[in-house]
């Protein structure tokens, strides 16, 4: 039996934010796992992977999460919801993991390539410069001094001096992962709706998350109903937002 699969272009064009799902549909929960496994392959800053994905499947938790999502239609009718959480507070653990992966490849070898030395230095030293806020505001002052030295010497430098800069970077990576997830769900003939309208404090309590966890995006999943797409997709003209320089 030949199954007609959509092209990537067709998947992107077919994906819509669906605000009402079929609650009678026998939802295949394994599709969420498949989509999340693909989301894990998404590009992310420095491969730190400062993210966690929480699948909400039980009726009780779905009801609680729906309340936290302001009872949006997508949340009320979702067969499953995935909460994309930024864990920039885990930067040190993830940086050490990356450094260890390099060391594992080196093994017993004593001669290290420049690339290997640079990689270990990056994760064991440079990450501390950008992500460590344990001695705030001293950390910011050190970053500003490094930035000033680079600027004086005519060299570019990441303007990574504020406490929340790592939070912004982590959420950028999460947005990419969420898009990968939604496209992967559409490829399996399921629909999604990314939601930003929620009470993050409530969500943290429902999922028993620490205060350092930042709830970034909640994606409702299910079999979309035609009335779940309430309007045509409107986008600004290509020429208005794309510039060649």
Secondary structure in CASP SS format (residue, H / E / C, confidence):
PFRMAT SS
TARGET T0000
AUTHOR 0000-0000-0000
METHOD secondary structure of the structure
MODEL  1
X C 1.00
X C 1.00
X C 1.00
X C 1.00
X C 1.00
X C 1.00
X C 1.00
X H 1.00
X H 1.00
X H 1.00
X H 1.00
X H 1.00
X H 1.00
X H 1.00
X C 1.00
X C 1.00
X E 1.00
X C 1.00
X C 1.00
X C 1.00
X E 1.00
X C 1.00
X C 1.00
X C 1.00
X C 1.00
X C 1.00
X C 1.00
X C 1.00
X C 1.00
X H 1.00
X H 1.00
X H 1.00
X H 1.00
X H 1.00
X H 1.00
X H 1.00
X H 1.00
X H 1.00
X H 1.00
X C 1.00
X C 1.00
X C 1.00
X C 1.00
X C 1.00
X H 1.00
X H 1.00
X H 1.00
X C 1.00
X C 1.00
X C 1.00
X E 1.00
X E 1.00
X E 1.00
X E 1.00
X E 1.00
X E 1.00
X C 1.00
X C 1.00
X H 1.00
X H 1.00
X H 1.00
X H 1.00
X H 1.00
X H 1.00
X H 1.00
X H 1.00
X H 1.00
X H 1.00
X C 1.00
X C 1.00
X C 1.00
X C 1.00
X H 1.00
X H 1.00
X H 1.00
X H 1.00
X H 1.00
X C 1.00
X C 1.00
X E 1.00
X E 1.00
X E 1.00
X E 1.00
X E 1.00
X E 1.00
X E 1.00
X C 1.00
X H 1.00
X H 1.00
X H 1.00
X H 1.00
X H 1.00
X H 1.00
X H 1.00
X H 1.00
X H 1.00
X H 1.00
X H 1.00
X H 1.00
X H 1.00
X H 1.00
X H 1.00
X H 1.00
X H 1.00
X H 1.00
X H 1.00
X C 1.00
X C 1.00
X C 1.00
X C 1.00
X C 1.00
X C 1.00
X C 1.00
X H 1.00
X H 1.00
X H 1.00
X H 1.00
X H 1.00
X H 1.00
X H 1.00
X H 1.00
X H 1.00
X H 1.00
X H 1.00
X H 1.00
X H 1.00
X H 1.00
X H 1.00
X H 1.00
X H 1.00
X H 1.00
X C 1.00
X C 1.00
X C 1.00
X C 1.00
X C 1.00
X C 1.00
X H 1.00
X H 1.00
X H 1.00
X H 1.00
X H 1.00
X H 1.00
X H 1.00
X H 1.00
X H 1.00
X H 1.00
X H 1.00
X H 1.00
X H 1.00
X H 1.00
X H 1.00
X C 1.00
X C 1.00
X C 1.00
X C 1.00
X C 1.00
X C 1.00
X C 1.00
X C 1.00
X C 1.00
X C 1.00
X C 1.00
X C 1.00
X H 1.00
X H 1.00
X H 1.00
X H 1.00
X H 1.00
X H 1.00
X H 1.00
X H 1.00
X H 1.00
X H 1.00
X H 1.00
X H 1.00
X H 1.00
X H 1.00
X H 1.00
X H 1.00
X H 1.00
X H 1.00
X H 1.00
X H 1.00
X H 1.00
X H 1.00
X H 1.00
X C 1.00
X C 1.00
X C 1.00
X E 1.00
X E 1.00
X E 1.00
X E 1.00
X E 1.00
X C 1.00
X C 1.00
X C 1.00
X C 1.00
X H 1.00
X H 1.00
X H 1.00
X H 1.00
X H 1.00
X H 1.00
X H 1.00
X H 1.00
X C 1.00
X C 1.00
X C 1.00
X C 1.00
X C 1.00
X C 1.00
X E 1.00
X E 1.00
X E 1.00
X E 1.00
X E 1.00
X E 1.00
X E 1.00
X E 1.00
X E 1.00
X C 1.00
X E 1.00
X C 1.00
X H 1.00
X H 1.00
X H 1.00
X C 1.00
X C 1.00
X C 1.00
X C 1.00
X C 1.00
X C 1.00
X C 1.00
X C 1.00
X C 1.00
X H 1.00
X H 1.00
X H 1.00
X H 1.00
X C 1.00
X C 1.00
X C 1.00
X C 1.00
END
